Amino acid sequence: MEQYLSLWPTFWEGFRVTLLLLAVSGVLSLILGTLIAAMRISPIGSLRVFAAFWVEIARNTPLTLVFFFFAVVVPFLGARLPFVPLAIAALAYYTSPFVAEALRSGINGVPVGQAEAARSIGLGFSQTVSLVVLPQAFRMTIPPLINVFIALTKNTSVAGGFFVVELFAGTRALANANGNMVIPILLTAAALYLVITVPLGLLAGQIEKRVVVQR
């Protein structure tokens, strides 16, 4: 038991870094995904093409390759940044198209009459989207967005292969150094991931029930 308890500082540090990656990249991907979703319905053709290109390229590129680009190619090009910000950028870039597509499905679910009514009172495209369409789309897409963030939680483990000591990397180091405790170490890591993902899943279910009632 004493040996197991001595491992907890490493578990806690990895858990803390995982939460950091999730929180910061989650916020950035939400902002970026919202912009991309707005571009997808823009009346400007070049913006629609750019957004569609962004979504298809980012969504169909393996996450490991995205990490390789940010962790290896970006520093080679002259950007001297710590690996944690680079990992956050990689996760935000990879997650943003999934956020954008979830929001676009919500936007498509907003009645056309809502936008027409907004235009009839003199609102422009940006005002219609930000004040009328997006608030309703967000309400309808919160459950799928939470599922995207659950996937993001698990995707943070890829950062462990690129010099970021998050929960997965810390678990791997502990397992290598304590061969007689591999099973307890792996179970602890799994439990710590569940500490994040299970509450998110429960939250998605509760929000989905409330949205159905409101409809």
ZIFENRA-V608908 format. One record per residue. OMEGA is omega in radians with two decimals (none if undefined). D_FIRST is the distance of its C-alpha to the first C-alpha in Angstrom with 2 decimals. Layout:
omega = [OMEGA & OMEGA]
d_first = [D_FIRST & D_FIRST]
//
This chain:
omega = [3.13 & 3.11 & 3.14 & -3.14 & 3.13 & 3.14 & -3.00 & 3.05 & 3.11 & 3.07 & -3.09 & 3.13 & 3.10 & 3.11 & 3.13 & 3.13 & 3.09 & 3.09 & 3.11 & 3.12 & -3.12 & -3.05 & -3.04 & 3.13 & 3.08 & 3.12 & -3.13 & 3.14 & 3.09 & 3.11 & -3.11 & 3.13 & 3.10 & 3.10 & -3.14 & 3.11 & 3.10 & 3.10 & -3.12 & 3.14 & -3.12 & 3.05 & 3.14 & -3.05 & -3.10 & 3.11 & 3.11 & 3.14 & 3.13 & -3.12 & 3.12 & 3.11 & 3.13 & -3.08 & -3.07 & -3.13 & -3.07 & -3.06 & -3.06 & 3.06 & 3.11 & -3.10 & 3.12 & 3.11 & 3.08 & 3.10 & 3.13 & 3.14 & -3.07 & -3.07 & -3.05 & -3.05 & -3.11 & 3.06 & 3.11 & 3.13 & 3.04 & 3.13 & -3.10 & -3.12 & 3.02 & -3.08 & -3.14 & 3.07 & 3.11 & 3.09 & 3.09 & 3.12 & 3.14 & -3.14 & 3.13 & 3.12 & -3.08 & -3.07 & -3.04 & 3.13 & 3.10 & 3.04 & -3.11 & -3.12 & 3.07 & 3.12 & -3.14 & 3.08 & 3.07 & 3.11 & 3.11 & 3.13 & 3.10 & -3.13 & -3.12 & -3.13 & 3.11 & 3.13 & 3.13 & 3.10 & 3.12 & 3.12 & -3.11 & 3.11 & 2.99 & 3.10 & 3.07 & -3.10 & -3.09 & 3.12 & 3.13 & -3.11 & -3.03 & -3.05 & -3.03 & -2.98 & -3.05 & 3.11 & 3.11 & 3.13 & 3.12 & -3.12 & -3.10 & -3.02 & 3.13 & 3.11 & 3.09 & 3.09 & 3.09 & 3.07 & 3.07 & -3.13 & 3.01 & 3.08 & 3.10 & 3.11 & -3.14 & -3.14 & 3.11 & -3.14 & 3.13 & 3.13 & 3.13 & 3.09 & -3.08 & 2.93 & 3.06 & -3.08 & 3.05 & -3.01 & -3.12 & -3.14 & 3.10 & 3.11 & 3.13 & 3.14 & 3.13 & 3.13 & 3.12 & -3.08 & -3.10 & -3.06 & -3.13 & -3.09 & -3.06 & -3.08 & 3.08 & 3.13 & -3.13 & 3.12 & 3.11 & 3.12 & 3.12 & 3.13 & 3.13 & 3.03 & 3.13 & 3.08 & 3.12 & -2.96 & -3.11 & 3.07 & 3.10 & 3.11 & 3.10 & 3.10 & 3.11 & 3.13 & 3.14 & 3.14 & 3.13 & 3.11 & -3.14 & 3.13 & 3.13 & 3.13 & -3.13 & 3.11 & none]
d_first = [0.00 & 3.80 & 5.38 & 5.02 & 6.16 & 8.59 & 10.13 & 11.34 & 14.48 & 15.66 & 15.17 & 17.04 & 19.74 & 20.39 & 20.54 & 22.93 & 25.13 & 25.27 & 26.46 & 28.94 & 30.31 & 30.66 & 32.33 & 34.77 & 35.74 & 36.01 & 38.50 & 40.41 & 40.66 & 41.89 & 44.56 & 45.57 & 45.57 & 47.75 & 50.23 & 50.35 & 50.90 & 53.74 & 55.25 & 55.20 & 57.63 & 59.59 & 63.38 & 63.24 & 63.12 & 61.55 & 58.55 & 58.12 & 58.29 & 55.80 & 53.31 & 53.76 & 53.30 & 50.10 & 48.63 & 49.58 & 48.43 & 45.08 & 44.23 & 45.10 & 43.48 & 40.07 & 37.33 & 36.29 & 39.91 & 39.96 & 36.92 & 38.63 & 41.74 & 40.08 & 37.69 & 40.22 & 43.76 & 43.73 & 42.67 & 45.26 & 47.86 & 47.20 & 44.73 & 42.29 & 39.47 & 35.67 & 33.89 & 32.36 & 35.88 & 37.03 & 34.21 & 35.17 & 38.78 & 38.03 & 36.11 & 38.83 & 41.58 & 40.06 & 39.30 & 42.63 & 44.81 & 42.65 & 42.96 & 46.69 & 47.31 & 45.49 & 47.64 & 50.75 & 50.29 & 50.13 & 53.20 & 55.05 & 54.26 & 55.99 & 59.59 & 62.17 & 64.19 & 61.60 & 62.25 & 65.97 & 66.09 & 64.31 & 66.82 & 69.70 & 68.92 & 68.89 & 65.22 & 64.65 & 62.19 & 59.37 & 59.89 & 60.05 & 56.80 & 54.85 & 56.28 & 57.04 & 55.44 & 51.96 & 50.94 & 51.77 & 50.17 & 46.88 & 46.84 & 47.34 & 44.86 & 41.81 & 39.96 & 40.61 & 39.77 & 36.34 & 35.91 & 36.87 & 34.16 & 31.56 & 32.75 & 32.61 & 28.91 & 28.26 & 30.84 & 28.97 & 26.75 & 29.87 & 29.72 & 26.72 & 29.26 & 31.49 & 29.68 & 28.04 & 24.31 & 23.57 & 20.74 & 21.82 & 22.35 & 19.03 & 17.31 & 19.56 & 18.82 & 15.02 & 15.70 & 18.22 & 16.12 & 13.03 & 14.92 & 12.33 & 10.45 & 13.76 & 13.71 & 10.63 & 12.19 & 15.57 & 14.80 & 13.47 & 16.64 & 18.78 & 17.63 & 18.47 & 21.83 & 22.43 & 21.94 & 25.07 & 27.10 & 26.92 & 28.32 & 30.94 & 31.96 & 32.28 & 34.30 & 36.57 & 37.25 & 38.17 & 40.43 & 42.07 & 42.96 & 44.49 & 46.48 & 47.86 & 48.94 & 50.64 & 52.51]
//
